[in-house]
Amino acid sequence: MAEDPVPRYEPFADRIVREAIERGEFDNLPGKGKPLHLKRVGDPDWWIKDKLEREQLDHGELRRQWRNRRDG
């Protein structure tokens, strides 16, 4: 295969990941080959909902506090 005469731009992050893959740094990660357990596929608020759950925060209480600050 002929070498490409026009050099291609490779974003920095892509290059770092590609080089790590070539070195085998992703070969033995825990969970390799196992499915991801995604609870909120397609939910645009997935991150904040998971954060509230992880931090054991009450969504209703946060909403009340926000309203008090807004209306206060």
N, CA, C and O atoms as CSV, one atom per row, in Angstrom:
chain,resi,resn,atom,element,x,y,z
A,1,MET,N,N,0.843,-1.175,0.000
A,1,MET,CA,C,0.000,0.000,0.000
A,1,MET,C,C,0.892,1.244,0.000
A,1,MET,O,O,1.848,1.340,0.771
A,2,ALA,N,N,0.569,2.169,-0.859
A,2,ALA,CA,C,1.373,3.387,-0.985
A,2,ALA,C,C,1.126,4.307,0.198
A,2,ALA,O,O,0.030,4.363,0.757
A,3,GLU,N,N,2.175,5.023,0.559
A,3,GLU,CA,C,2.052,5.978,1.662
A,3,GLU,C,C,1.234,7.176,1.196
A,3,GLU,O,O,1.373,7.628,0.060
A,4,ASP,N,N,0.396,7.678,2.063
A,4,ASP,CA,C,-0.449,8.829,1.741
A,4,ASP,C,C,0.447,10.051,1.539
A,4,ASP,O,O,1.200,10.406,2.446
A,5,PRO,N,N,0.387,10.710,0.365
A,5,PRO,CA,C,1.262,11.858,0.123
A,5,PRO,C,C,0.881,13.098,0.937
A,5,PRO,O,O,1.705,13.989,1.139
A,6,VAL,N,N,-0.370,13.149,1.402
A,6,VAL,CA,C,-0.825,14.294,2.187
A,6,VAL,C,C,-0.876,13.889,3.653
A,6,VAL,O,O,-1.644,13.000,4.020
A,7,PRO,N,N,-0.067,14.530,4.499
A,7,PRO,CA,C,-0.120,14.164,5.920
A,7,PRO,C,C,-1.499,14.476,6.497
A,7,PRO,O,O,-2.095,15.505,6.177
A,8,ARG,N,N,-1.991,13.600,7.332
A,8,ARG,CA,C,-3.309,13.766,7.939
A,8,ARG,C,C,-3.147,14.268,9.365
A,8,ARG,O,O,-2.240,13.863,10.091
A,9,TYR,N,N,-4.051,15.160,9.744
A,9,TYR,CA,C,-4.063,15.678,11.105
A,9,TYR,C,C,-4.719,14.650,12.015
A,9,TYR,O,O,-5.807,14.159,11.715
A,10,GLU,N,N,-4.074,14.326,13.111
A,10,GLU,CA,C,-4.643,13.422,14.110
A,10,GLU,C,C,-4.759,14.202,15.414
A,10,GLU,O,O,-3.754,14.656,15.961
A,11,PRO,N,N,-5.977,14.359,15.910
A,11,PRO,CA,C,-6.134,15.087,17.176
A,11,PRO,C,C,-5.267,14.475,18.272
A,11,PRO,O,O,-5.037,13.266,18.303
A,12,PHE,N,N,-4.796,15.331,19.166
A,12,PHE,CA,C,-3.888,14.910,20.232
A,12,PHE,C,C,-4.452,13.750,21.045
A,12,PHE,O,O,-3.761,12.757,21.271
A,13,ALA,N,N,-5.704,13.870,21.485
A,13,ALA,CA,C,-6.306,12.814,22.310
A,13,ALA,C,C,-6.388,11.505,21.536
A,13,ALA,O,O,-6.142,10.439,22.101
A,14,ASP,N,N,-6.730,11.570,20.250
A,14,ASP,CA,C,-6.801,10.356,19.434
A,14,ASP,C,C,-5.434,9.689,19.336
A,14,ASP,O,O,-5.325,8.464,19.391
A,15,ARG,N,N,-4.395,10.504,19.189
A,15,ARG,CA,C,-3.037,9.949,19.093
A,15,ARG,C,C,-2.637,9.263,20.395
A,15,ARG,O,O,-2.064,8.173,20.373
A,16,ILE,N,N,-2.936,9.894,21.526
A,16,ILE,CA,C,-2.584,9.325,22.830
A,16,ILE,C,C,-3.295,7.985,23.028
A,16,ILE,O,O,-2.684,7.016,23.479
A,17,VAL,N,N,-4.583,7.932,22.693
A,17,VAL,CA,C,-5.348,6.687,22.849
A,17,VAL,C,C,-4.816,5.625,21.894
A,17,VAL,O,O,-4.621,4.478,22.298
A,18,ARG,N,N,-4.578,5.985,20.635
A,18,ARG,CA,C,-4.061,5.023,19.654
A,18,ARG,C,C,-2.731,4.435,20.115
A,18,ARG,O,O,-2.522,3.225,20.029
A,19,GLU,N,N,-1.831,5.288,20.605
A,19,GLU,CA,C,-0.529,4.805,21.067
A,19,GLU,C,C,-0.678,3.884,22.277
A,19,GLU,O,O,0.036,2.887,22.384
A,20,ALA,N,N,-1.585,4.202,23.178
A,20,ALA,CA,C,-1.826,3.344,24.348
A,20,ALA,C,C,-2.367,1.989,23.910
A,20,ALA,O,O,-1.978,0.958,24.460
A,21,ILE,N,N,-3.260,1.984,22.926
A,21,ILE,CA,C,-3.788,0.721,22.396
A,21,ILE,C,C,-2.660,-0.092,21.788
A,21,ILE,O,O,-2.564,-1.297,22.022
A,22,GLU,N,N,-1.805,0.559,21.007
A,22,GLU,CA,C,-0.678,-0.133,20.375
A,22,GLU,C,C,0.266,-0.727,21.409
A,22,GLU,O,O,0.851,-1.784,21.170
A,23,ARG,N,N,0.427,-0.070,22.552
A,23,ARG,CA,C,1.291,-0.589,23.621
A,23,ARG,C,C,0.595,-1.677,24.436
A,23,ARG,O,O,1.234,-2.336,25.255
A,24,GLY,N,N,-0.704,-1.872,24.221
A,24,GLY,CA,C,-1.439,-2.906,24.943
A,24,GLY,C,C,-1.942,-2.474,26.302
A,24,GLY,O,O,-2.265,-3.319,27.137
A,25,GLU,N,N,-2.015,-1.176,26.544
A,25,GLU,CA,C,-2.413,-0.695,27.863
A,25,GLU,C,C,-3.886,-0.924,28.183
A,25,GLU,O,O,-4.295,-0.779,29.335
A,26,PHE,N,N,-4.683,-1.278,27.188
A,26,PHE,CA,C,-6.101,-1.543,27.425
A,26,PHE,C,C,-6.413,-3.041,27.378
A,26,PHE,O,O,-7.579,-3.430,27.434
A,27,ASP,N,N,-5.389,-3.874,27.278
A,27,ASP,CA,C,-5.607,-5.306,27.070
A,27,ASP,C,C,-6.165,-6.046,28.279
A,27,ASP,O,O,-6.935,-6.989,28.101
A,28,ASN,N,N,-5.811,-5.662,29.487
A,28,ASN,CA,C,-6.204,-6.434,30.672
A,28,ASN,C,C,-6.987,-5.607,31.681
A,28,ASN,O,O,-6.755,-5.712,32.885
A,29,LEU,N,N,-7.894,-4.802,31.205
A,29,LEU,CA,C,-8.690,-3.981,32.113
A,29,LEU,C,C,-9.749,-4.825,32.807
A,29,LEU,O,O,-10.271,-5.765,32.207
A,30,PRO,N,N,-10.080,-4.510,34.067
A,30,PRO,CA,C,-11.148,-5.239,34.741
A,30,PRO,C,C,-12.455,-5.038,33.979
A,30,PRO,O,O,-12.745,-3.939,33.506
A,31,GLY,N,N,-13.224,-6.084,33.868
A,31,GLY,CA,C,-14.508,-5.999,33.183
A,31,GLY,C,C,-14.415,-6.219,31.683
A,31,GLY,O,O,-15.419,-6.110,30.979
A,32,LYS,N,N,-13.229,-6.525,31.188
A,32,LYS,CA,C,-13.069,-6.736,29.749
A,32,LYS,C,C,-13.985,-7.867,29.284
A,32,LYS,O,O,-13.991,-8.952,29.866
A,33,GLY,N,N,-14.746,-7.605,28.245
A,33,GLY,CA,C,-15.636,-8.614,27.685
A,33,GLY,C,C,-16.968,-8.735,28.389
A,33,GLY,O,O,-17.811,-9.540,27.994
A,34,LYS,N,N,-17.169,-7.939,29.434
A,34,LYS,CA,C,-18.430,-7.987,30.173
A,34,LYS,C,C,-19.312,-6.822,29.735
A,34,LYS,O,O,-18.803,-5.765,29.362
A,35,PRO,N,N,-20.623,-7.009,29.779
A,35,PRO,CA,C,-21.513,-5.919,29.348
A,35,PRO,C,C,-21.497,-4.756,30.326
A,35,PRO,O,O,-21.261,-4.927,31.522
A,36,LEU,N,N,-21.752,-3.580,29.793
A,36,LEU,CA,C,-21.920,-2.401,30.633
A,36,LEU,C,C,-23.360,-2.379,31.115
A,36,LEU,O,O,-24.276,-2.686,30.352
A,37,HIS,N,N,-23.563,-2.024,32.353
A,37,HIS,CA,C,-24.912,-1.948,32.903
A,37,HIS,C,C,-25.340,-0.479,32.894
A,37,HIS,O,O,-25.145,0.253,33.864
A,38,LEU,N,N,-25.917,-0.081,31.788
A,38,LEU,CA,C,-26.354,1.299,31.621
A,38,LEU,C,C,-27.819,1.396,32.014
A,38,LEU,O,O,-28.684,0.800,31.373
A,39,LYS,N,N,-28.088,2.148,33.067
A,39,LYS,CA,C,-29.445,2.228,33.603
A,39,LYS,C,C,-30.328,3.190,32.829
A,39,LYS,O,O,-31.524,2.943,32.675
A,40,ARG,N,N,-29.772,4.252,32.354
A,40,ARG,CA,C,-30.602,5.327,31.805
A,40,ARG,C,C,-30.215,5.641,30.355
A,40,ARG,O,O,-29.875,6.779,30.030
A,41,VAL,N,N,-30.267,4.652,29.514
A,41,VAL,CA,C,-29.909,4.848,28.117
A,41,VAL,C,C,-30.903,5.812,27.470
A,41,VAL,O,O,-32.114,5.601,27.543
A,42,GLY,N,N,-30.398,6.851,26.849
A,42,GLY,CA,C,-31.241,7.810,26.152
A,42,GLY,C,C,-31.813,8.912,27.024
A,42,GLY,O,O,-32.513,9.791,26.521
A,43,ASP,N,N,-31.534,8.887,28.316
A,43,ASP,CA,C,-32.057,9.909,29.222
A,43,ASP,C,C,-31.067,11.075,29.268
A,43,ASP,O,O,-29.934,10.890,29.711
A,44,PRO,N,N,-31.464,12.270,28.822
A,44,PRO,CA,C,-30.517,13.385,28.814
A,44,PRO,C,C,-30.075,13.821,30.213
A,44,PRO,O,O,-29.066,14.513,30.352
A,45,ASP,N,N,-30.814,13.427,31.242
A,45,ASP,CA,C,-30.471,13.799,32.619
A,45,ASP,C,C,-29.775,12.667,33.376
A,45,ASP,O,O,-29.736,12.675,34.606
A,46,TRP,N,N,-29.229,11.698,32.646
A,46,TRP,CA,C,-28.653,10.513,33.280
A,46,TRP,C,C,-27.564,10.873,34.279
A,46,TRP,O,O,-27.501,10.287,35.359
A,47,TRP,N,N,-26.701,11.832,33.933
A,47,TRP,CA,C,-25.558,12.114,34.794
A,47,TRP,C,C,-26.007,12.659,36.138
A,47,TRP,O,O,-25.552,12.192,37.183
A,48,ILE,N,N,-26.895,13.642,36.118
A,48,ILE,CA,C,-27.314,14.250,37.382
A,48,ILE,C,C,-28.122,13.263,38.219
A,48,ILE,O,O,-28.012,13.259,39.446
A,49,LYS,N,N,-28.929,12.432,37.573
A,49,LYS,CA,C,-29.705,11.430,38.316
A,49,LYS,C,C,-28.774,10.418,38.986
A,49,LYS,O,O,-28.973,10.055,40.145
A,50,ASP,N,N,-27.764,9.969,38.255
A,50,ASP,CA,C,-26.798,9.044,38.852
A,50,ASP,C,C,-26.005,9.710,39.968
A,50,ASP,O,O,-25.710,9.075,40.981
A,51,LYS,N,N,-25.657,10.986,39.793
A,51,LYS,CA,C,-24.927,11.730,40.831
A,51,LYS,C,C,-25.764,11.823,42.102
A,51,LYS,O,O,-25.258,11.587,43.199
A,52,LEU,N,N,-27.044,12.165,41.957
A,52,LEU,CA,C,-27.934,12.242,43.118
A,52,LEU,C,C,-28.011,10.892,43.825
A,52,LEU,O,O,-27.984,10.823,45.054
A,53,GLU,N,N,-28.107,9.821,43.041
A,53,GLU,CA,C,-28.186,8.478,43.620
A,53,GLU,C,C,-26.885,8.103,44.331
A,53,GLU,O,O,-26.911,7.588,45.449
A,54,ARG,N,N,-25.746,8.363,43.680
A,54,ARG,CA,C,-24.444,8.029,44.290
A,54,ARG,C,C,-24.219,8.782,45.588
A,54,ARG,O,O,-23.683,8.234,46.551
A,55,GLU,N,N,-24.631,10.039,45.607
A,55,GLU,CA,C,-24.424,10.880,46.787
A,55,GLU,C,C,-25.559,10.757,47.795
A,55,GLU,O,O,-25.547,11.410,48.838
A,56,GLN,N,N,-26.534,9.919,47.478
A,56,GLN,CA,C,-27.699,9.683,48.345
A,56,GLN,C,C,-28.387,11.004,48.700
A,56,GLN,O,O,-28.712,11.269,49.857
A,57,LEU,N,N,-28.595,11.817,47.672
A,57,LEU,CA,C,-29.257,13.101,47.844
A,57,LEU,C,C,-30.724,12.977,47.454
A,57,LEU,O,O,-31.071,12.243,46.530
A,58,ASP,N,N,-31.565,13.688,48.154
A,58,ASP,CA,C,-33.003,13.670,47.902
A,58,ASP,C,C,-33.334,14.725,46.853
A,58,ASP,O,O,-33.147,15.920,47.085
A,59,HIS,N,N,-33.818,14.286,45.715
A,59,HIS,CA,C,-34.132,15.192,44.612
A,59,HIS,C,C,-35.195,16.207,45.018
A,59,HIS,O,O,-35.096,17.382,44.664
A,60,GLY,N,N,-36.197,15.771,45.746
A,60,GLY,CA,C,-37.253,16.681,46.190
A,60,GLY,C,C,-36.723,17.778,47.088
A,60,GLY,O,O,-37.120,18.936,46.959
A,61,GLU,N,N,-35.833,17.427,47.992
A,61,GLU,CA,C,-35.244,18.416,48.901
A,61,GLU,C,C,-34.404,19.426,48.120
A,61,GLU,O,O,-34.464,20.625,48.392
A,62,LEU,N,N,-33.631,18.951,47.163
A,62,LEU,CA,C,-32.839,19.865,46.341
A,62,LEU,C,C,-33.739,20.810,45.562
A,62,LEU,O,O,-33.429,21.994,45.434
A,63,ARG,N,N,-34.840,20.307,45.043
A,63,ARG,CA,C,-35.781,21.151,44.302
A,63,ARG,C,C,-36.367,22.233,45.214
A,63,ARG,O,O,-36.489,23.387,44.805
A,64,ARG,N,N,-36.728,21.864,46.449
A,64,ARG,CA,C,-37.267,22.841,47.403
A,64,ARG,C,C,-36.226,23.915,47.721
A,64,ARG,O,O,-36.551,25.101,47.762
A,65,GLN,N,N,-34.990,23.507,47.942
A,65,GLN,CA,C,-33.933,24.474,48.231
A,65,GLN,C,C,-33.715,25.419,47.054
A,65,GLN,O,O,-33.510,26.617,47.250
A,66,TRP,N,N,-33.758,24.890,45.838
A,66,TRP,CA,C,-33.573,25.718,44.652
A,66,TRP,C,C,-34.703,26.744,44.538
A,66,TRP,O,O,-34.458,27.918,44.259
A,67,ARG,N,N,-35.937,26.296,44.757
A,67,ARG,CA,C,-37.079,27.221,44.702
A,67,ARG,C,C,-36.953,28.313,45.765
A,67,ARG,O,O,-37.228,29.482,45.496
A,68,ASN,N,N,-36.537,27.927,46.973
A,68,ASN,CA,C,-36.373,28.914,48.045
A,68,ASN,C,C,-35.319,29.957,47.673
A,68,ASN,O,O,-35.512,31.147,47.922
A,69,ARG,N,N,-34.221,29.523,47.086
A,69,ARG,CA,C,-33.176,30.467,46.675
A,69,ARG,C,C,-33.671,31.365,45.543
A,69,ARG,O,O,-33.410,32.568,45.527
A,70,ARG,N,N,-34.388,30.760,44.600
A,70,ARG,CA,C,-34.879,31.516,43.452
A,70,ARG,C,C,-35.934,32.537,43.879
A,70,ARG,O,O,-35.918,33.684,43.434
A,71,ASP,N,N,-36.843,32.107,44.743
A,71,ASP,CA,C,-37.960,32.964,45.149
A,71,ASP,C,C,-37.609,33.860,46.330
A,71,ASP,O,O,-38.277,34.864,46.577
A,72,GLY,N,N,-36.564,33.494,47.053
A,72,GLY,CA,C,-36.182,34.074,48.299
A,72,GLY,C,C,-35.979,35.496,48.405
A,72,GLY,O,O,-35.649,35.994,49.482
